[in-house]
Amino acid sequence: MLPIQLEMALAALGWGTRNLSAASKVSLDTIGRFKRGEALKEVTISTMRKTLEEAGIIFIDENGEGPGVRLTKDKFHKS
């Protein structure tokens, strides 16, 4: 997961950093550091990613275009 994907995922869910912090148990400071591009432990990034995936985010790897995110069908149809 890249910082830009984190920003896109939060926007898609209508979440702020506080929502992610509460759901993932990752501190606000740590999430802020990741958003600024600072290196974090892989386990911390995985925890945030898993939390977002459980909330309905699918991460799209770079495939000739830029990386991105999208909502699962279930989450999209509930919006």
VMD Tcl script that draws the C-alpha trace (Angstrom):
set ca {
  {0.00 0.00 0.00}
  {1.26 3.45 -0.93}
  {0.43 6.68 0.91}
  {-1.69 7.86 -2.04}
  {-3.67 4.63 -1.92}
  {-4.31 5.21 1.77}
  {-5.67 8.68 0.98}
  {-7.89 7.28 -1.79}
  {-9.16 4.47 0.44}
  {-10.08 6.86 3.23}
  {-11.91 9.11 0.76}
  {-13.81 6.17 -0.75}
  {-14.97 5.04 2.68}
  {-15.70 8.56 3.90}
  {-13.23 7.94 6.72}
  {-10.75 10.25 8.33}
  {-7.48 9.34 9.98}
  {-9.24 9.00 13.33}
  {-11.58 6.33 11.91}
  {-8.65 4.32 10.60}
  {-6.79 4.72 13.88}
  {-9.75 3.48 15.90}
  {-10.43 0.53 13.59}
  {-6.81 -0.56 13.15}
  {-5.39 0.38 16.57}
  {-2.57 2.21 14.75}
  {-1.79 5.59 16.32}
  {-2.71 8.86 14.63}
  {0.96 9.84 14.66}
  {1.98 6.64 12.88}
  {-0.71 7.06 10.22}
  {0.42 10.66 9.72}
  {4.02 9.53 9.30}
  {2.93 7.03 6.63}
  {0.91 9.71 4.81}
  {4.06 11.88 4.72}
  {5.99 9.03 3.10}
  {8.03 7.98 6.12}
  {9.01 4.31 6.35}
  {7.00 2.13 8.74}
  {7.31 -1.48 9.83}
  {5.74 -3.79 7.26}
  {3.44 -5.24 9.93}
  {1.99 -1.77 10.60}
  {1.28 -1.17 6.93}
  {-0.28 -4.64 6.67}
  {-2.50 -3.91 9.67}
  {-3.79 -0.70 8.10}
  {-4.30 -2.38 4.73}
  {-6.17 -5.32 6.25}
  {-8.44 -2.95 8.17}
  {-9.26 -1.05 4.98}
  {-9.86 -4.27 3.04}
  {-12.23 -5.50 5.75}
  {-14.07 -2.18 5.43}
  {-14.61 -2.76 1.69}
  {-11.49 -1.53 -0.12}
  {-9.74 -3.41 -2.93}
  {-6.18 -2.30 -3.64}
  {-5.17 -2.12 -7.29}
  {-1.49 -2.56 -8.06}
  {0.24 -0.55 -10.73}
  {-0.54 -2.32 -14.01}
  {0.69 0.02 -16.70}
  {-1.30 2.81 -15.11}
  {-1.00 4.21 -11.62}
  {-1.93 2.26 -8.51}
  {-5.36 2.81 -7.03}
  {-8.24 1.50 -4.96}
  {-11.89 0.68 -5.45}
  {-14.81 -0.40 -3.32}
  {-16.02 -3.98 -3.20}
  {-19.34 -4.56 -5.00}
  {-21.07 -5.08 -1.68}
  {-19.75 -1.83 -0.23}
  {-20.40 0.13 -3.45}
  {-24.06 -0.92 -3.60}
  {-24.61 0.06 0.05}
  {-23.39 3.62 -0.63}
}
mol new
graphics top color blue
foreach p $ca { graphics top sphere $p radius 0.5 }
foreach p [lrange $ca 0 end-1] q [lrange $ca 1 end] { graphics top cylinder $p $q radius 0.2 }
display resetview
